[in-house]
Amino acid sequence: MMKGLSTYGYDSSSSIISCTYMGRNDVMLVLCRVSFCLMIMILMQLDRPVCAAWVALADQHQSHPLQTVYMDPDTLHREGNMVGISVLIDWKAMQGGRSPTRFYSTTLTKQVDCAERRVRTLTATDFYGQMGTGEVISGGSDASEGHWRAVEPGTSNEGLWNAACGKQ
């Protein structure tokens, strides 16, 4: 059983070695504070879904040979003709050229308009690692209200529109 913790220090200004004693309550208080700080740091890293169930879009909707587009069906949120969905683009090669903001994957929040057959990106976050892992390189950027794109056949947006609007 730990009764206390002794620490030793050297005061260079007075050339005196000092000794302090921490009682059991002091040690427990320090351990509690360290545990609390560690928990806060862990929670700060959890700003996105931890266990997203990423499902790759069908091959006919993978319109770029160097990327795979995934969606998380658990994030589908319908409000009238509008559907929100989380998307992940995983690149086979690092993106960003020689810039310091190179990345391997991007998570997006997209909005699908089922009635007008169009899609827009609401937020985007780039990650240094594959599958939305690693350091956040840039992100959280919001798109403006007017950046709608028409759904074109054979594109990832068509795959997302099919998933969101229930069309096959």
C-alpha positions in Angstrom: 0.0 0.0 0.0 1.4 3.4 -1.0 1.6 5.8 1.9 3.1 8.7 0.0 5.5 9.7 -2.7 8.8 11.5 -2.0 10.3 13.7 -4.6 13.7 15.3 -4.7 14.7 18.5 -6.4 17.7 20.7 -6.8 17.4 24.5 -6.4 20.3 25.9 -8.5 19.9 29.4 -7.2 20.6 28.4 -3.6 22.5 25.2 -4.1 20.1 23.4 -1.8 18.6 20.0 -2.4 14.9 20.0 -1.4 12.7 17.1 -0.5 8.9 17.2 -0.5 6.5 14.6 0.6 3.2 14.0 -1.1 0.6 12.3 1.0 -1.8 9.6 -0.3 -4.5 12.2 -1.0 -2.1 14.3 -3.0 -1.1 11.3 -5.1 -4.7 10.4 -5.7 -5.5 13.9 -6.8 -2.6 14.0 -9.3 -3.7 10.6 -10.7 -7.3 11.8 -11.0 -6.2 15.0 -12.8 -3.9 13.0 -15.2 -6.7 10.6 -16.0 -9.1 13.4 -16.6 -6.7 15.1 -19.0 -6.1 11.9 -20.9 -9.9 11.3 -21.3 -10.4 14.9 -22.6 -7.6 14.3 -25.2 -9.2 11.1 -26.3 -12.6 12.7 -26.6 -11.2 15.5 -28.6 -10.1 13.0 -31.2 -13.6 11.7 -31.6 -15.1 14.5 -33.7 -16.4 12.1 -36.4 -18.2 8.8 -36.4 -15.8 6.2 -34.9 -17.4 3.0 -36.3 -18.8 4.1 -39.6 -20.2 1.3 -41.6 -18.6 2.3 -44.9 -20.1 0.5 -47.9 -18.5 0.9 -51.3 -20.6 2.2 -54.2 -21.2 -0.3 -57.0 -18.5 -0.6 -59.6 -20.5 1.3 -62.3 -20.5 4.3 -59.9 -16.8 4.3 -59.2 -16.0 6.9 -61.8 -12.3 7.5 -61.1 -9.7 4.6 -61.3 -7.6 6.0 -58.4 -10.3 6.3 -55.8 -13.0 4.2 -54.1 -16.2 6.0 -53.0 -18.0 4.7 -49.9 -21.2 5.8 -48.1 -22.4 5.2 -44.6 -26.1 4.0 -44.9 -26.6 4.6 -41.1 -26.2 8.4 -41.8 -29.1 8.7 -44.3 -31.3 11.5 -43.0 -34.4 12.4 -45.0 -36.3 15.7 -44.7 -38.9 15.8 -47.5 -37.1 15.5 -50.9 -33.7 16.2 -49.3 -31.5 13.5 -47.9 -28.2 14.0 -46.0 -25.5 11.3 -46.3 -21.9 10.8 -45.1 -19.4 9.9 -47.9 -15.8 8.7 -47.8 -13.4 9.0 -50.8 -10.3 6.8 -50.3 -7.5 7.5 -52.7 -5.1 4.8 -53.9 -2.3 7.4 -54.3 -1.6 10.5 -52.1 -3.4 13.6 -53.3 -2.2 17.2 -53.0 1.0 17.1 -55.1 4.1 18.4 -53.3 2.1 20.7 -51.0 2.2 20.3 -47.2 -1.5 19.5 -47.3 -1.2 16.1 -48.9 -3.9 13.5 -48.0 -5.1 9.9 -48.7 -8.8 10.2 -47.9 -11.7 12.7 -47.6 -14.9 12.5 -45.7 -17.8 14.5 -47.0 -21.3 15.4 -45.9 -23.5 15.5 -49.0 -27.1 16.6 -49.6 -29.1 14.9 -52.2 -32.2 16.5 -53.8 -34.4 13.5 -54.9 -37.0 15.6 -56.7 -34.5 17.7 -58.8 -31.9 14.8 -59.2 -29.0 16.9 -58.0 -26.3 16.6 -55.3 -24.1 19.1 -53.3 -21.3 18.9 -50.8 -21.9 20.5 -47.5 -18.7 19.8 -45.7 -15.3 18.1 -46.5 -12.4 17.0 -44.3 -9.1 15.6 -45.7 -7.1 13.0 -43.7 -3.5 12.0 -44.0 -4.4 8.3 -43.6 -6.5 5.9 -45.6 -10.3 5.4 -44.8 -10.7 8.7 -42.9 -7.9 8.0 -40.4 -4.8 9.8 -39.3 -4.2 13.5 -38.9 -6.8 15.9 -40.2 -5.1 17.9 -42.9 -7.9 20.4 -43.7 -11.5 20.3 -43.3 -14.9 21.3 -42.1 -15.2 23.7 -44.9 -18.8 24.6 -45.7 -20.1 24.8 -49.3 -22.4 27.7 -50.2 -26.1 27.2 -50.9 -25.8 27.4 -54.7 -23.2 24.6 -55.5 -25.6 22.0 -56.8 -24.4 19.5 -59.4 -26.8 17.5 -61.7 -26.6 13.8 -61.2 -24.8 12.3 -64.3 -25.1 8.6 -65.3 -22.2 6.4 -64.2 -20.8 8.8 -61.5 -20.5 8.5 -57.8 -23.2 11.1 -57.4 -25.6 8.8 -59.3 -24.7 6.0 -56.9 -25.4 8.3 -53.9 -28.6 9.5 -55.4 -29.7 5.9 -56.0 -28.9 5.0 -52.4 -30.5 8.1 -50.9 -33.6 8.2 -53.1 -34.3 4.5 -53.3 -33.8 4.2 -57.1 -32.1 1.2 -58.7 
